[in-house]
Amino acid sequence: MKQDMIAVMDLGSTRNTDVARAVRALGVYSEIVNYDVTAEELLALPNVKGVIANGGPNGFADGKKITLGEEVKKSGLPVYTFDYAEDGEANAMPERDEDIAATLKSFVFGTCKAQPNWNMENFIADQVELIRKQVGDKKVLLALSGGVDSSVVAALLLKAVGRQLTCVHVNHGLLRKGEPEQVVRVFREEMNANLVYVDAEERFLNKLAGVSDPEQKRKIIGAEFIRVFEEEARKLDGIEFLAQGTIYPDIVESGTKTAKIVKSHHNVGGLPEDLKFELVEPLKMLFKDEVRACGAALGLPDGMVYRQPFPGPGLGVRCLGAITKDRLEAVRESDAILREEFANNNLEGKVWQYFTLVPDFKSVGVRDNARCFDWPVIIRAVNTVDAMTAEVPELPWAVLQKITKRILSEVKGVNRVCFDMSPKPTATIEWE
């Protein structure tokens, strides 16, 4: 392994990701571990040099206070604590990432003797080594949505195991306009990957009929994805591994031992008990900006690396309430208009994510001098670094006006356009 590591231990802090990113900003790799990790598990981490333990408001489990524990002490690794002390005064965690890094600099480099060897080239080399060790000469099945995360995983696996990888692209009817065609063209024709295309639109929409709860929709879509992959795997010989584009914000938002669930992700903790694959998740400790950097280092085209993020459940979480084909089409067409106008007005790359959604209620409007009763379209646009927090950017008024005019004139069944001004927190990036 080419990278030294610092383990970031969760003792109930709400800022473990801040610490992990601050360590990486020093050029040292970091991973977040649970409070109940054993000494054996700690020492099994590759090139681990020390532990940073973070206390905080969630420092209770099963009614008992979480403590550093004897396991960490038995490991013999140097330990630094934030907001935690068994006796004496605790080290307070600074507010800013750069101040956290400055506080930890002497511990990371002086006490732990870690080397600043965290970069994407070394990360890729390490993951290629780990993938080859895990997979051997066996075959891997990848759920390729065409989004950033799954695309980067595909490129990494192609580098590691080449033709042992089979990519399955499922058109569940919840993709953006023109997206299935683009995925097939890029991966099958340009990257020469083994690609299986599955048209499962009716299958998914039938499963989702009448389901309005967003968590239930996510679980249905996620479970059905797995079933489709299992079916495709049965048609292939020797598939033993399932690759996933899981990234760290997915894990955090799906809930940890000390933090409640924000929203579930189909690739985190939701796999059926009868799943016969072993998982390959090389990006699970990366944040979104790091995933993009990894993709660029792998030589993926900019249009793929910096494309709009897209949730695993697709437009299923942007067609609010129970999904209907007409509202789903309204989401798809309005989203295409939004993306086209952002491109026309040089906003691509300046706004991190932007999309539309259509809720399941209508309001009175006027069209052609007559009463109409139609849906609103809600525009969501945010800027973020790591997808853990997000702010709403200022957008040119003339651009918003043009987008509104086009949506109202070109999208059937819509009579209003609204713009969401809410940051994360208190909102999430998606609208559920």
Secondary structure, DSSP 8 states (H G I E B T S, - for coil): ----EEEEEEEB-S-HHHHHHHHHHTT-EEEEE-TT--HHHHHHSTTEEEEEEEE-TT-EETTEE---HHHHHHHT--EEEES--SSS------SSHHHHHHHHHIIIIIIS-------HHHHHHHHHHHHHHHHTT-EEEEE--SSHHHHHHHHHHHHHHGGGEEEEEEE-S-S-TTHHHHHIIIIIIIS--EEEEEE-HHHHHHHHTT---HHHHHHHHHHHHHHHHHHHHHTSSSEEEEE----HHHHHHT--SSS--S---TTSS---TT---EEE-TTTT--HHHHHHHHHHTT--HHHHTS----TTGGGGTB-SS--HHHHHHHHHHHHHHHHHHHHTT-BTTBSEEEEEB-S--EEEEETTEEEEEEEEEEEEEB-SSSSSBB-----HHHHHHHHHHHHHHSTTEEEEEE----BTTS-SS--
